[in-house]
Amino acid sequence: MSNSEKRWRRFYLILMIFIYVVFVPVTVIEWLAGTGGFPITAVVVGVGLPLMRKNHLNSIREKEGKDAV
């Protein structure tokens, strides 16, 4: 695992902790309390972030594989 991949993994870990511990629960609680609309942004980000992370890390691995050859 390269330094670049390690840095991106750490970045995604911090981002995912913030999103899943702070952002999603707050928006869902606001929605359930009736002070906000349906949390479409939280749903999209909650579903899309792991997919984006996986795709990005795979592209880094592919790039490093081509550079090593």
Buried (B, 14 or more C-beta within 10 A) or exposed (E): EEEEBEEBBEEBEEBBEEBBEEBBEEBBEBBEEEEEEEBEEBEEBBEEBEEEBEEBBEEBEEEBEEEEE
